[in-house]
Amino acid sequence: RVVGYSVTAGVAWLTVPAVTGVDPDTLGGRVALTVLVAVWALPAATWWRRQRRLRAARLARPVEEAVEEALPVEFDVPMDPTEAEVRRQWRCVVAAKKDQIIATKPDGTHEKAKRQGPLVDTWLEDWRPVEGGWAATIVGPDGQYTADKYLKTQAGIASAFKMRAPMVTIIPDPDDENRAEVLAQRTSPIRESVLWPGPDSIDLATGTAPVVTYADGTTAAYELYRPGWGTPPVFVVGTTGSGKSVFLNLGFAIDRWTACPDPTAPGGRRGMVASFLIDPQQGQSFAPFLDDLAAPPATSIVEATLLVQALHAEMLRRNRYLARKTWVDDRGRSRRGQTWWDPQVDGPILTLTIDEAHYYLADAAFRNLVTAAARMWRKCGGQIRLATHTPLLSDLGGSMALRDMLSGGFVVVFRTANSLSGPVAFNGRLPVDPRTIPADPGSCYVLTGTQPKAMLGRAMWCPDWYDYVRDADDKPIGHPAVLPPETLRAFGPEFAEWVRHAADPDAEPWTPGATTAPAAEPAGRSVDAVRLALATAV
């Protein structure tokens, strides 16, 4: 202020002589100039001091008055005490500048902010109570904040409200870098396990079913198929005990109960999904569903290779079928060739679940088969559901192509011990760290849809999945798809022989015939951390 006053006085001293014609070289001229400058400066200084006092009074007054003044006139409603306290804390701690006056003490002295807040000059809009806490929209000055800056303030906001960082969720606005959603919840809908709502929640029109509940009470939808597009792959990542197996069981339940009306089928409904399983643990974690799989669980690398080869042969048959299929468009024109497999018309989706995938992907020939499947099966009703401990190349046999295909579908990441798991699995689309996920089984982050949420969720579950397989009288329920004859023919005689041996406990041990597989691709040699750093730098 001293510098400003001095500069102002100097400018005035030079400007007045030019305007008034007073000679500053004479004693009388100097006296006259001093009087003129004082006549101008003293009222200006008095006005400036008054404005500073008014500003200090505005900053120090009760937050309710400030908030009510900021609201539009038509919102003449009393301030909720919780909202008033949240806004006061936000203004005085989160958005305050260091040494800014934030309150007036009873003795008339001012209280100042002791430190710079994490989001200076921001304010809250659309405050509302939610389960276990509150939510609001953070708004910042134009050009001052970005989505990345908002996300980095999670711990600072939690500290301001005396909470732990995982209790605060920040979701950047998809359309405006200056805005973000904040949720502060000491308890939430996902604190306790969330039950799956059952088969009635499966939506055939969209090909989706709810599988995860977010902290704000909304749900994330699992994608069986996208009408007009195909079947997206499913990528499940998490450490031991994090909830992968429970989520895969939920997938099997959805497979079993996805059915469309068909008067020729038993019960008037036809199953739309046939499930297959590759698992080195013999399907132990999925016992309720093993008896109704479309093929025996493949456990060895030889059986796994045979199963993927059989499925791949069927996909090629479906490619030929779709390329020649005739249909009539909405303008009445006869067309040939269809771009995607409609499971309500063309036949069942074939879903292959590969659990503990790292065990098999170490084999180069098998890895090549699965990579080709991830690239080609989407259009012809084939879905890969792959589960492993991390999304790093070391768990995917070094196949960058496979990881790229998987991360473009439905991705769910449970708790992991590696900070790279989130950025790698989500391809940078969700700025989250899976190491911060609570130890509660099923807690996860999900990538789905065009605008995924950077919000903690919890996978739905069932106390006993057998309740979706057999009724109280131990009779089968649900609608597992029946494979049509043309699919079984495409699978080939060796597949049929393997199935026959698996069904007969007294049969001789199955010996595979001569099979061919694509040549192995060289394993990835780069390190995931280096790739991530380079991608971030670019």
C-alpha angles and dihedrals in degrees: 000000000000091000091048093050091048093051091047092050091048093051090048092049090055096040098050096060091050092052101038100033092232113156109234091195093073127072092238091049092052092050091048092049092050091052093048093049091048091050088055100037102045096059090043092052090046091052091047093051090050092052090051091051091050091050091050090050091052091051093046099046122100113288092234090067093049093048094046090051090051093052120089114262093250092062095075095158131131116263115253107239092228092049091048091052092047092050091046092051091046093051095043100041115011099039100027126114119225112275092011112146107250104166145003118238123223090258090058097254121128126248114218132200109263096208143014113275121234093244108032117195094008124128139192128251132181094021112188139163117252132181108298096001142346143298134206144159117259113218123191134188113278112276096005101095138035134192091263092053092051092051092053092058097065094106093043093053091046090052092050091056095039094247137125117262096246088059090066121072124189121193117185116226108255092218105035128045090199094064137060138169118241127195122188111188128166087186127018143183089265098053087096126040115279120225121225108248092227139241094318088070092066109106113206093186092064099022092235141121130187113255107155132045116210125219090257092056097256122119138234116226124226112223119227090169140340111229109243093011112057140235116328119215119249121226118192119187131179146118125261112298095012096115107269095128093048089052092049090050088054088053091053090050091052090048091052096049101040103107138148129213113276121162091202095056125085109274091010094278131097123210113244101194131058113195127215127183137205112186131151088208092065093249091293093150092051101047097139091062103038097092093057101044115125089241137010115281109270109227109165125061089247093054091043091052092048092050095049091046091052092049091047091053089053091050090054089051089052091049089057091046094051093045090057100036115120123212141158120246127217090270093058096253121142109237136186125212128035124218100211142028113253106205092199091060112017102042142276128327110246108220118192116196116198111190121190085015094177088070092064102030090066085076108085097210093049091045090054091051093051093045090053089048092052089052099046113024098073096081096047105048101271121132130189118206106189125184128189141146098257136008092229120123091250089068094043099053092257093294110146089176091058093050092049091053093048096046089055092065135050108326126186121180120193125188114316135173095225122085091209094061096085100045092043098045094044094041090231093302095112116044097208137126114223090201088074093057110117118250091249107122111251097025108138151141120246134206111202136135129010095294107039120189122242087213131121114251139176126229116239120243146179127228090228120013089195087078087073092050104045132022128226090281091052092250120143116263131183131047114271107182121253114225112239119234094252090058093050090049090052090051088063137220096288091059090049091051091051091050091049093052092047091053094050113065090191095052121112116263111282115250117195120231126226110304131181128217134181116270114271119262118225112267118252111269101188124094118244092227091056092048091049092049092050092047091050092048092052 
